[in-house]
């Protein structure tokens, strides 16, 4: 389990932990289990009916979160509406921006999520690496849009899987930040480049 999440749970008061069980459908199964275990450790007693309800919700959540091939559930299971949760650009947004625009855009969004300064620069470096790779390859072979998107998808997966787990935590709960600002920036940069490529390509 995520040690950061465990530390966060143990630091909360009884009333704060009870919120996870009251609004149980907002949170992921790991958080609910930790909150329940911590309350029981502190001597909180639950009725058989309450425990059965929590167990039934947990069973459903686990099935949804770990369903094979369910990319949506894997990327959205930690997104909550709790105003106390940190706000991050979501894994889904980072992946989509990486594929449609460039890994450098996804890396920029990911770096904003990360507090560790070294981690920020490593992630930015990954984005630059994939951008340079595509530019170099395009000088030797004709890259179709599908190939470019495939390479970008590899970079996006690296950001949303490895680096997310390393610097944010696989089970960290967060609120999804709006994507309007990075979308406007991405379009502002990308659209002129596309027109230039079309114009000079002819």
C-alpha positions, 0 to 999 in steps of 0.5 A: 500500500502507499505509505503516504496514504497510510500516513495521511489516514493515521494523521486524521481525526475520528470524525475525518475518517468517518467521512470516508465511510459516510461518503463511501462511494466517493473514495477508492477501496484502499482508502476505505479499508485504511480508514475502517482499519484505523477507526477499529484500531482506535476502538470504534465499534461498527454494527454487523449491518454497517460492516456488511454494507461497507464490505458490499461497497468494497467488493463492488469497488474492487471489481470496478477498479481492477477489471482487466482492460478497464483503462478508465477505471484505472485512471479515474479510481482516485479522482474525488470531489473532496475539497481537501484533496490536492488538485492535479492534472489527471492521468487521463488528461496527461495521457490524452495531451501526450498522444494528441499533441506531444509528450512534452505537453503531457510532461509539462502537466505532470511536472506541475503535479510534482512537488519534488524539484528533481522529479519535475526536471526528470519528467520534463527531460522525458518529454524533451527526449520523446520530442527529439526522438520523433524529430530525428526519426522524421528526418530519416523516415516518413512518420505517419500520424499513427506512428507518431501517436503510438510513440507519444502513447508510450511516453504518455504511459511512462508519465501516467504509470511509472512517474505517477506512481513514483512521485505522486503515489498509486493510491493518492486521492486527488481532485482533477484540475480543469484542462482549459489553460493547457488546452489553449496553450497547446492549441496556440502552439500546435495549430500554427505549426500544423499550418506551417507544415502544410504550407511548406510541405507543398 
